[in-house]
């Protein structure tokens, strides 16, 4: 599936190229974490459920289940 496609694309790369890919992915992960941290400082408007769900890494139905649990 997707792992096979990724493996096929990464196989011809040299070790240096793979290191560059890894560093770029680590930078992207760090940027995403920082953006999420910055966004979580301010609570979303209660009427914006899509933003609230995305901040919790849930879809709307998952958000509703989480709310009902509390």
C-alpha positions in Angstrom: 0.0 0.0 0.0 1.3 3.4 0.9 4.4 2.0 2.7 5.3 0.1 -0.4 5.1 3.3 -2.5 7.2 5.2 0.0 9.8 2.4 0.1 10.0 2.4 -3.7 10.6 6.1 -3.8 13.2 6.1 -1.0 15.2 3.0 -2.2 17.2 4.8 -5.0 18.3 7.7 -2.7 21.8 7.8 -1.3 22.4 8.0 2.5 23.1 11.7 2.2 19.8 12.3 0.4 18.0 10.2 3.0 19.6 12.3 5.8 18.3 15.4 4.1 14.8 13.9 3.8 14.9 13.0 7.5 16.1 16.5 8.6 13.4 18.1 6.5 10.7 15.9 8.0 11.9 16.6 11.5 11.8 20.4 10.7 8.2 20.0 9.4 7.2 18.1 12.5 8.7 20.7 14.8 7.0 23.5 12.8 3.6 21.7 13.1 4.1 21.2 16.9 5.0 24.9 17.3 2.0 26.0 15.2 -0.3 23.8 17.3 1.2 25.2 20.5 0.8 28.8 19.3 -2.8 28.1 18.2 -3.7 26.4 21.5 -2.8 29.6 23.5 -6.1 31.2 22.4 -9.2 29.1 22.8 -11.3 28.9 19.6 -14.6 30.6 19.3 -17.3 28.3 20.6 -19.2 28.5 17.3 -16.2 27.3 15.3 -16.4 23.6 15.8 -14.1 22.8 12.9 -11.2 24.7 14.6 -12.0 23.1 17.9 -12.0 19.6 16.4 -8.7 20.2 14.5 -7.0 21.5 17.6 -7.9 18.2 19.4 -6.8 16.2 16.3 -10.3 14.9 15.9 -13.1 15.2 13.3 -16.4 16.6 14.3 -17.9 13.3 15.3 -14.9 12.5 17.4 -15.2 15.9 19.0 -18.8 15.3 19.9 -17.9 11.9 21.4 -15.2 13.5 23.5 -17.6 16.2 24.7 -20.2 13.6 25.6 -17.6 11.7 27.7 -16.9 14.7 29.8 
